[in-house]
Amino acid sequence: EVLLLESGGDLVQPGGSLRLSCAASGFTFSGNAMSWVRQAPGKGLEWVSSISNNAFTTLYADSVKGRFTISRDNSENTLYLQMDGLTADDTAVYYCAKCNTYCQYRWFDSWGQGTLVTVSS
Amino acid sequence: DIQLTQSPSFLSASVGDRVTISCRASQGVSSYLAWYQQKPGKVPRVLIYSASTLQSGVPSRFSGSGSGTEFTLTISSLQPEDFATYYCQQLNSYPLTFGGGTKVEIK
């Protein structure tokens, strides 16, 4: 069974930083690209970032480019999202999602339970 | 960026109704479109991928069709557990965008 467990969400002040983690199990982590998707309170889904299986390729939404960094540790089966320069607009539940091998041209076949990031003074 | 417009954004329907949700892309995405269901307080789950392929374990009352810029999600006979919000997502090109969602509620 695929399991994705996010952690690291917290209340942080504007301008602050946070690192999210997603511990993966139940599948060959190093064989799949991964993504982060967020959902602001009462709003829809927004793709944030994706990373290839070997970490060679990383992509970002314009809204987070230059502030967020996606990474992964295939030896630890863990996905990360380093978030810097946080603003109130970044307040959301952040989901880790497993791409079906690749993200582009495929689909997100498993999602974690999400971790809440709240940016407020 | 490719914009996805879902319609309607909200619909009220009864158990047993046939429900159709539309997703229109601002430019062609071939068949690289997925549909997700999200129940209140729950995690999204994939229903349909590649526009028309049913994900394993998803009831056959769900179906998807379309290609290019026009896509449809159909629920042939709405069941109580289908009341949720549905999102389309294009995976043709980055950024991988989602539609705004369609909330299906009980009439």
HADDOCK unambig.tbl for C-alpha pairs under 7 A between the chains (distance, minus, plus):
assign (segid A and resid 44 and name CA) (segid B and resid 100 and name CA) 5.84 0.50 0.50
assign (segid A and resid 44 and name CA) (segid B and resid 101 and name CA) 6.42 0.50 0.50
assign (segid A and resid 45 and name CA) (segid B and resid 98 and name CA) 6.36 0.50 0.50
assign (segid A and resid 46 and name CA) (segid B and resid 97 and name CA) 6.96 0.50 0.50
assign (segid A and resid 46 and name CA) (segid B and resid 98 and name CA) 6.48 0.50 0.50
assign (segid A and resid 47 and name CA) (segid B and resid 96 and name CA) 6.16 0.50 0.50
assign (segid A and resid 47 and name CA) (segid B and resid 97 and name CA) 6.34 0.50 0.50
assign (segid A and resid 61 and name CA) (segid B and resid 95 and name CA) 6.01 0.50 0.50
assign (segid A and resid 104 and name CA) (segid B and resid 91 and name CA) 5.07 0.50 0.50
assign (segid A and resid 104 and name CA) (segid B and resid 92 and name CA) 6.05 0.50 0.50
assign (segid A and resid 104 and name CA) (segid B and resid 93 and name CA) 6.54 0.50 0.50
assign (segid A and resid 105 and name CA) (segid B and resid 32 and name CA) 5.46 0.50 0.50
assign (segid A and resid 105 and name CA) (segid B and resid 91 and name CA) 5.17 0.50 0.50
assign (segid A and resid 105 and name CA) (segid B and resid 92 and name CA) 5.50 0.50 0.50
assign (segid A and resid 106 and name CA) (segid B and resid 32 and name CA) 6.90 0.50 0.50
assign (segid A and resid 106 and name CA) (segid B and resid 91 and name CA) 6.54 0.50 0.50
assign (segid A and resid 107 and name CA) (segid B and resid 34 and name CA) 6.46 0.50 0.50
assign (segid A and resid 107 and name CA) (segid B and resid 49 and name CA) 6.35 0.50 0.50
assign (segid A and resid 107 and name CA) (segid B and resid 91 and name CA) 6.96 0.50 0.50
assign (segid A and resid 109 and name CA) (segid B and resid 46 and name CA) 6.10 0.50 0.50
assign (segid A and resid 110 and name CA) (segid B and resid 45 and name CA) 6.95 0.50 0.50
assign (segid A and resid 111 and name CA) (segid B and resid 43 and name CA) 6.72 0.50 0.50
assign (segid A and resid 111 and name CA) (segid B and resid 44 and name CA) 6.88 0.50 0.50
assign (segid A and resid 113 and name CA) (segid B and resid 43 and name CA) 6.01 0.50 0.50
